[in-house]
């Protein structure tokens, strides 16, 4: 490796460390009062990164939340792709997939709170999470469709979509409002979400009620 390449590599590593410090600081501050209430000066002080460096790496405060969203969705997609369900029963596959969703909410409550606040003024901010949901529902369909058909579910895609709408609604309500019987910090969260998801999954569709 020549001298210029060594220098470039060192600069890249410093830049990555700076970005990491800023994102970690933003998460801490976001947990305290939501991202909209956080000022760049606060992020600068919390991360020990100058305001000039913040602008250099992110362009603006919006650039920080955009990078956080990208990082979150990239990690979530990686976790989904790495999930090995080969040889497991129907309930075990459903359990592990729903546990993955629970973990995402449990580990990132401040992220979901801030996203819920910002969606009113910036609806497009949810676009990456919608893509993540579509990928997750496709994996559910791939893993569970045959079993669902064997159990009398005429349209597994609709059943899975309906289930995820309910599960995500419950988890979002728990994170944003902290009310209701399902609490994001309860040890039995996974059990409760699995019970809700499984029950809704096997509800007859409206056209099956005739």
Secondary structure as GFF3:
##gff-version 3
##sequence-region A 1 210
A	DSSP	alpha_helix	3	33	.	.	.	ID=ss1
A	DSSP	three_ten_helix	35	37	.	.	.	ID=ss2
A	DSSP	alpha_helix	40	47	.	.	.	ID=ss3
A	DSSP	alpha_helix	51	58	.	.	.	ID=ss4
A	DSSP	alpha_helix	61	82	.	.	.	ID=ss5
A	DSSP	alpha_helix	90	107	.	.	.	ID=ss6
A	DSSP	alpha_helix	109	118	.	.	.	ID=ss7
A	DSSP	three_ten_helix	123	126	.	.	.	ID=ss8
A	DSSP	alpha_helix	127	150	.	.	.	ID=ss9
A	DSSP	alpha_helix	156	177	.	.	.	ID=ss10
A	DSSP	alpha_helix	189	201	.	.	.	ID=ss11
A	DSSP	three_ten_helix	206	208	.	.	.	ID=ss12
###
